[in-house]
Amino acid sequence: MTSTTAKPVDWNALASELAGIEIITEPTQLAKLSLDYYHFSPVLQPKLASKRGDLVVRPTNEAEVLQVAGVCVKYKVPLTVRGAGTGNYGQCVPLNGGVILDTTRMNAIRWIKPGLACVEPGVKLAAFDKQARATGWELRMAPSTYRTATIGGFIAGGSGGIGSITYGQLRDRGNLHAVRVVTMEDEPHVIELRGDDVHKVNHGYGTNGIITELEIPLGPAYAWAEVIVTFDDFMTAARFGQALGDADGLIKKLISIHASPVPSYFAALKSYLPEGKHCALLMIAETCLEPLQDLVREYSGTITYQKSAQEASKGTALFEFTWNHTTLHARSVDPNLTYLQSLFPADKNLSLVEHMYHHFGDEVMMHLEFLRVGGQVAPAALQVVRYTTEERLNEIIHYHEQKGAFIANPHTYILEDGGMKTVNPEQLQFKEMVDPYGLMNPGKMKAWLER
C-alpha cells in the first residue's frame, strides 16, 4: 500500500497491532471514508479531492480507541476522526494520510434523564431523538443533515442549526455539559472535561482529542407543525422572520427565509411555492398555529402549506430545505453555485441584510436562518452564490466584512479561518498537552502551525 504520510510506515505491522478492531483498506471504501461534502466549495475541491487516509479503523468502544491512539503514537502516524462525514469544509478529510478513526460503531445511548443525556459519539441524531422523544425530551439543535449526522461529528464540526432560534449555538454555555476524550501522548489516557472546559474540544475538528462520550442537554419535545408562508416582497419576509423570532410567546424551532429565485430550487415543494415569490419555511409548536396566523396576516403573507406534527413525520421534512440543505438543493440544479455563512448584527432593523440583498442582486441570493446570539434574535445567512472566480468570491466576502457582517468562511479547512478568525489559546494549550506530536487531524489548526 502506498502511504501519503511523511515517512515510510510499515502498514502491515501497524495493522497487526490493531488485531480485533475492524480495519478497512479497500480503495473505494477508503476513498469514500476519506472525504466529506467539501465539494460545496469550488475553492476546496482541487485542494482536497486527492486526499486519502491509508486505512480506516472502526472501534466499538473506548478501550479500542485507546489502543488505536497508542499505535498511532508509536508509529507517529496522523489520526483523523470522522462521524458520518456530513461536514462541508473538509473537517474530517485527512491532509497527510494516516489512520481514519470512524466512530459510527460507537453508537450506544448510555442514559436519558429529564433534560440530559449521555451518548457515545457515533449515535445518529435522528435515532437518538426517536428514543428521547418517547421520554418527552429531544435534542436542542441539529443540522439539516439530522437524519444521517452523528452527535460527535456535530459537536466537533458543527456550530448550530434547527433549534438555534431558541437555544443559540453549540458554543453557548450550557449546550454541551461534558465530554470524555482520549489523548495521543506516549501513554494515551482518558480525560473528562466538564462545564466551560468542554470548549477545549467543542468545534475543534478533532484536532485535540478523540471524543468517546458526550453529556448533552435536551429540550422539551413539542409537536412540531410545518408551515410555508409566501410573500410578494423579500424584505417583508425577512421582517416577518425577525418578528416571529422576537415573539417570545410563540414556540418555534425553525425560521428559514428564502429570497426568490432560491425557492425555485426546491423541486419537491414546487406546488407550494409560486414563481417569483419569497418564502418562510417554519417549524412551530402545534399549539401556536392560531396566533401565528395573526402574525402572518400582519405581514401580508400567505400560508400555502401546513402539516401537523404527525403528518410532518412522514416523507420529506421541511428542515431538509433549510440551513445547508438549501445549498444542496440549489447545487443539484446548478453545480456552479456555492454559498457563504454570514451573521448579521442583531440591530433589529435588518438594514444590512437589505443593503446586501439589493447590492448583490442574484449574484448572492439571500437565504436567512434566524438564531439567538447573546440573548438576541439575529439573522444568520447561508447565501447561495453564483461562483465565477476565487478572486470574486473573496471580494464578496471582504465587502460583507467591511460593512459589518461576520463571515464564517466555508471555503477553508483551517479551523480558525472558518470560525472566529482568532487563535484560541485554550484549544492550543490543550492540544500541546494531549497531542504533543501534532498527530491529530494535522494541518487544520492555524495556532498549532504558527506556534
Summary of the structure (lengths in Angstrom):
residues: 451
radius of gyration: 22.0
end to end distance: 33.3
largest distance: 69.8
contacts: 1577
relative contact order: 0.13
helix: 35%
strand: 24%
